Amino acid sequence: MKERKKEPIVLSIYIRIVAMFRFCLINCAAVLGAAAAATLAPNGNATNPIVNLGSAGSYLGVLQNNGTVVSWKGIPYAQPPVGNLRFMPPQALPSLGPTLVDTTTDALRCVQFAGAPYGVINSNIVGSRAGPGQEDCLKLWIWKPASIPAGAKLPVMLYIHGGGLQYSAAPNNDFSDWVGQSQNFIAVNVGYRLGALGFMAHPSLPSANAGLLDQRFAIQWIKKNIETFGGNPNNITIMGQSGGGYAVAAQIVLYDGDNQGLFQKAIPRSIQRSPMFHVGDLTDRNAQYFRLLNCTTGQAELDCFRQASVPALVNAYNSLTSYKASSG
């Protein structure tokens, strides 16, 4: 009889515990769903999610947020812009074949032009993986709900990070929480060239603003490959904040506003209101920059520029104290 009298109390406690941890139970159910979906996939499993993109390569991802999200942290979308490709528009990758690439940890950020000597970066500004960065940085970070299969046609958001087009990095904005809680979209962050490597104009260059071209090339890659992740290539939103917001506005107006159906929506946030430099300043600024690098004129100047070390590029760029941003 005593045991029977206690049963309602035990039941009441149990109900309260269930209510308190209902979100945990929901997450657990999502984990089980993710495991079931992964088991049916031809490549990978619940603990080793793999996406096979054919000639674009195969990539090992990692589970996050109690197994509700799969992320890939640094899938390349273009050739490394080094050597003769420095300052050039992004170039397509060669066929990568069947090699499996590990993208379970963050790739390195792009070279940082943060107003400090090379290698001295404020980690409070650019995130926990603070460092000088590297030129081989044209990568994508992708987060998707773990339980969705290829062909699910979820909306896609591409985020362009801020930092005045000079510093910060894609992994500083981790969207695993957003994707894990909503379970109804795929998030992508893009790494693009910054500072002098991404936004230097020169008469010998075929085009300027390589950083903007990187972003456009990344959107093309997403359009082509995101369906394999479960995304909808015809429902892509580009979004950015501060310098990233400026980049979004630029993507809207590039090529006379013809985006060739690459994205359907755009959200520029905290956008800069005017160009970073007045047009009249650019010629003198570039001339000063080349003098700081001990480069000469014409094509030889560009060749010298291409051969300069990354520390030299950064330190000379940060010495251009006479040329400040006009706003933003």
Phi and psi in degrees as a GROMACS rama.xvg file:
@    title "Ramachandran Plot"
@    xaxis  label "Phi"
@    yaxis  label "Psi"
@TYPE xy
-61.6795  -40.8103  LYS-2
-64.6365  -38.1529  GLU-3
-66.3427  -35.4539  ARG-4
-66.8197  -29.2176  LYS-5
-80.8802  -18.6366  LYS-6
-57.621  -44.9163  GLU-7
-60.2105  -36.2474  PRO-8
-65.4933  -46.3183  ILE-9
-61.4342  -42.6073  VAL-10
-62.8748  -40.8187  LEU-11
-62.4714  -43.7376  SER-12
-62.545  -41.612  ILE-13
-61.6433  -43.1725  TYR-14
-62.4906  -40.2118  ILE-15
-65.7669  -40.1973  ARG-16
-63.4806  -42.6147  ILE-17
-61.1886  -41.9878  VAL-18
-65.4072  -41.3397  ALA-19
-64.1757  -34.8646  MET-20
-111.52  32.4603  PHE-21
-64.288  -33.8213  ARG-22
-68.7381  -34.3178  PHE-23
-63.9245  -42.1786  CYS-24
-63.914  -38.2588  LEU-25
-63.3621  -42.7593  ILE-26
-63.4233  -40.5239  ASN-27
-61.0559  -40.4555  CYS-28
-63.7446  -37.6937  ALA-29
-65.215  -37.645  ALA-30
-61.7337  -44.5756  VAL-31
-63.2753  -39.2515  LEU-32
-64.5954  -39.2727  GLY-33
-63.0371  -42.8921  ALA-34
-63.3647  -41.1556  ALA-35
-64.7166  -42.5867  ALA-36
-65.1086  -42.0077  ALA-37
-66.783  -33.6442  ALA-38
-63.1294  -31.2461  THR-39
-81.5654  -14.0557  LEU-40
-72.2069  146.029  ALA-41
-69.9662  -22.6252  PRO-42
-127.897  138.017  ASN-43
81.3566  177.857  GLY-44
-152.791  -168.795  ASN-45
-61.3732  -31.0313  ALA-46
-100.415  -14.3263  THR-47
-132.906  72.6971  ASN-48
-69.4036  126.526  PRO-49
-123.375  136.051  ILE-50
-112.776  130.996  VAL-51
-107.61  114.162  ASN-52
-106.157  22.1179  LEU-53
67.1288  -126.368  GLY-54
-66.3737  -18.265  SER-55
-81.2763  -2.84324  ALA-56
106.682  170.123  GLY-57
-118.86  139.708  SER-58
-134.076  132.778  TYR-59
-87.8968  124.361  LEU-60
-103.581  -170.871  GLY-61
-139.964  144.55  VAL-62
-80.5253  139.909  LEU-63
-131.622  169.371  GLN-64
51.7805  58.1099  ASN-65
56.8445  33.1396  ASN-66
83.1808  7.14056  GLY-67
-87.2614  -13.7554  THR-68
-132.196  140.248  VAL-69
-109.239  135.524  VAL-70
-130.015  149.073  SER-71
-121.656  124.51  TRP-72
-112.851  68.9951  LYS-73
123.851  49.7722  GLY-74
-79.1595  125.353  ILE-75
-70.3296  139.462  PRO-76
-115.716  -5.8009  TYR-77
-154.409  167.808  ALA-78
-65.7983  150.171  GLN-79
-57.9686  126.969  PRO-80
-82.3093  66.4353  PRO-81
-120.833  166.196  VAL-82
61.462  -127.747  GLY-83
-69.3234  -13.5364  ASN-84
-89.0639  -4.39492  LEU-85
-62.2155  132.647  ARG-86
72.7013  -3.54697  PHE-87
-88.4867  160.163  MET-88
-58.1592  152.059  PRO-89
-61.68  146.149  PRO-90
-116.964  145.352  GLN-91
-64.4052  146.84  ALA-92
-71.8785  147.129  LEU-93
-70.2014  166.971  PRO-94
-59.2862  129.864  SER-95
-92.757  -10.3229  LEU-96
66.5809  -156.586  GLY-97
-84.9881  0.437639  PRO-98
-60.2652  131.767  THR-99
-89.5579  125.885  LEU-100
-106.299  130.498  VAL-101
-82.2455  114.863  ASP-102
-122.212  43.2337  THR-103
-90.3367  -12.8965  THR-104
-126.184  153.701  THR-105
-59.8257  130.584  ASP-106
-70.39  162.147  ALA-107
-69.8899  150.108  LEU-108
-71.8501  166.901  ARG-109
-70.8101  161.828  CYS-110
-55.6554  132.776  VAL-111
-96.6816  131.566  GLN-112
-116.503  72.1002  PHE-113
-102.155  18.1621  ALA-114
79.4141  16.9047  GLY-115
-132.883  160.289  ALA-116
-55.0574  152.42  PRO-117
-52.8509  129.347  TYR-118
91.7777  -10.133  GLY-119
-106.498  100.14  VAL-120
-123.98  137.053  ILE-121
-77.094  108.57  ASN-122
-66.2193  -21.5313  SER-123
-70.3489  -20.9685  ASN-124
-93.0001  -44.0642  ILE-125
-107.77  7.77953  VAL-126
100.501  175.821  GLY-127
-68.7602  -24.7302  SER-128
-94.4075  45.7085  ARG-129
-61.7866  143.673  ALA-130
170.272  173.328  GLY-131
-70.4891  -20.1006  PRO-132
83.5421  -178.47  GLY-133
-146.156  161.747  GLN-134
-73.8135  -31.1089  GLU-135
-78.3744  81.7846  ASP-136
-139.375  10.8425  CYS-137
-80.7237  82.2115  LEU-138
-130.014  161.867  LYS-139
-121.193  140.614  LEU-140
-107.28  126.965  TRP-141
-127.835  132.502  ILE-142
-123.477  130.641  TRP-143
-137.416  151.621  LYS-144
-58.6926  133.702  PRO-145
-65.8924  -26.1465  ALA-146
-87.6298  -7.68598  SER-147
-87.3961  143.421  ILE-148
-90.4248  169.706  PRO-149
-59.9502  141.292  ALA-150
87.1958  7.85488  GLY-151
-70.9456  -20.1558  ALA-152
63.9283  42.9272  LYS-153
-75.6678  150.389  LEU-154
-59.741  152.404  PRO-155
-122.219  134.484  VAL-156
-117.707  121.592  MET-157
-99.7862  123.696  LEU-158
-106.818  130.694  TYR-159
-106.896  116.229  ILE-160
-69.021  155.675  HIS-161
-86.5373  -163.99  GLY-162
118.075  22.7807  GLY-163
64.427  20.5718  GLY-164
61.5602  21.7761  LEU-165
-125.707  -28.7184  GLN-166
-151.69  -176.53  TYR-167
81.7455  -178.458  SER-168
-161.801  159.676  ALA-169
-57.736  -45.372  ALA-170
-68.64  -5.75566  PRO-171
-70.0169  -17.204  ASN-172
-116.496  90.9281  ASN-173
-90.141  115.837  ASP-174
-97.2184  16.9623  PHE-175
-62.8625  -36.9575  SER-176
-65.293  -44.291  ASP-177
-60.7537  -49.2658  TRP-178
-66.8772  -39.8348  VAL-179
-64.1214  -37.2612  GLY-180
-79.095  -38.7026  GLN-181
-85.3694  -38.3908  SER-182
58.3044  21.7727  GLN-183
-133.728  18.8045  ASN-184
-157.222  166.377  PHE-185
-114.226  133.166  ILE-186
-108.907  141.407  ALA-187
-134.817  133.626  VAL-188
-113.4  146.673  ASN-189
-119.865  135.45  VAL-190
-92.7719  133.102  GLY-191
-141.172  156.711  TYR-192
-65.4537  143.223  ARG-193
-120.935  166.733  LEU-194
53.5301  -138.723  GLY-195
-63.7825  -30.6099  ALA-196
-73.0509  -25.0337  LEU-197
-109.746  -18.6906  GLY-198
-140.607  38.9691  PHE-199
-103.936  127.687  MET-200
-99.1271  143.98  ALA-201
-154.571  139.712  HIS-202
-57.2501  -26.8841  PRO-203
-84.3266  -8.45596  SER-204
-85.9649  142.435  LEU-205
-67.4245  -25.1747  PRO-206
-160.655  157.783  SER-207
-104.131  -179.504  ALA-208
55.4515  54.5768  ASN-209
-58.5485  -30.4441  ALA-210
-62.8437  -39.7312  GLY-211
-68.326  -36.4845  LEU-212
-67.0055  -35.1904  LEU-213
-57.9809  -47.4029  ASP-214
-61.1651  -43.9607  GLN-215
-64.1134  -39.4416  ARG-216
-64.5577  -38.1259  PHE-217
-64.3167  -40.0265  ALA-218
-62.5751  -39.8219  ILE-219
-62.409  -40.9042  GLN-220
-62.5277  -43.7336  TRP-221
-62.9544  -45.3201  ILE-222
-54.83  -38.3957  LYS-223
-79.398  -34.4197  LYS-224
-114.846  -13.3915  ASN-225
-68.1022  -22.2589  ILE-226
-62.9756  -30.6835  GLU-227
-65.5295  -26.6544  THR-228
-84.0556  -9.62155  PHE-229
104.523  9.89493  GLY-230
-94.1532  165.443  GLY-231
-101.183  110.468  ASN-232
-67.2317  -9.94087  PRO-233
-107.429  16.685  ASN-234
-142.491  67.7045  ASN-235
-111.299  128.23  ILE-236
-111.325  131.396  THR-237
-102.666  136.48  ILE-238
-140.553  144.001  MET-239
-154.853  160.307  GLY-240
-125.386  138.202  GLN-241
59.3726  -119.028  SER-242
-57.9434  -33.3036  GLY-243
-67.4705  -34.0246  GLY-244
-65.4971  -39.948  GLY-245
-59.9187  -42.2646  TYR-246
-63.6402  -39.1149  ALA-247
-61.504  -44.8985  VAL-248
-60.7962  -38.9188  ALA-249
-64.2835  -40.1627  ALA-250
-64.5975  -30.1608  GLN-251
-66.6965  -39.2107  ILE-252
-98.6461  -10.0782  VAL-253
-56.8463  146.369  LEU-254
55.6253  44.8484  TYR-255
57.4419  32.0197  ASP-256
80.7806  5.52897  GLY-257
-91.4129  102.67  ASP-258
-92.4072  7.97878  ASN-259
55.7156  30.5925  GLN-260
71.6322  16.2431  GLY-261
-72.2499  -31.2374  LEU-262
-144.135  153.63  PHE-263
-108.078  -21.9487  GLN-264
-140.646  157.183  LYS-265
-144.376  137.35  ALA-266
-130.998  92.3514  ILE-267
-85.5003  126.392  PRO-268
-117.116  138.823  ARG-269
49.6029  48.6949  SER-270
-73.0435  145.777  ILE-271
-68.7341  145.25  GLN-272
-95.0745  -10.0225  ARG-273
-152.897  166.518  SER-274
-57.3657  155.711  PRO-275
-65.2015  -36.6063  MET-276
-129.784  147.236  PHE-277
-66.6472  142.58  HIS-278
-57.2622  -39.1685  VAL-279
-64.7502  -19.3641  GLY-280
-80.7734  -20.7014  ASP-281
-65.7009  -41.8163  LEU-282
-62.2779  -48.4139  THR-283
-65.5712  -38.9023  ASP-284
-62.2968  -46.871  ARG-285
-63.3869  -40.171  ASN-286
-61.86  -41.2238  ALA-287
-65.2558  -39.6338  GLN-288
-61.676  -45.3754  TYR-289
-66.3157  -34.6418  PHE-290
-64.1939  -40.9077  ARG-291
-63.1909  -27.6187  LEU-292
-91.1137  0.456469  LEU-293
60.6053  36.2847  ASN-294
-99.0309  157.663  CYS-295
-99.5781  -122.368  THR-296
-130.775  165.132  THR-297
61.767  -146.903  GLY-298
-61.9436  -36.2039  GLN-299
-61.4602  -34.2813  ALA-300
-62.8479  -43.4291  GLU-301
-67.748  -41.1953  LEU-302
-60.7303  -42.2973  ASP-303
-61.7595  -41.6965  CYS-304
-61.0726  -41.697  PHE-305
-66.4457  -31.8123  ARG-306
-89.1479  -9.18036  GLN-307
-63.7207  146.174  ALA-308
-71.6847  156.147  SER-309
-60.1243  -45.4583  VAL-310
-57.1012  -39.0262  PRO-311
-65.2564  -42.1486  ALA-312
-60.4283  -45.1757  LEU-313
-67.9185  -47.715  VAL-314
-67.0486  -37.7064  ASN-315
-67.1965  -41.1323  ALA-316
-60.2301  -42.4627  TYR-317
-75.632  -7.34997  ASN-318
-89.2173  -3.82695  SER-319
-80.2913  61.5411  LEU-320
-72.0233  -17.0764  THR-321
-78.2115  -10.474  SER-322
-120.292  93.599  TYR-323
-99.2386  156.869  LYS-324
-61.4344  142.502  ALA-325
-77.5193  -23.0021  SER-326
-171.865  173.061  SER-327
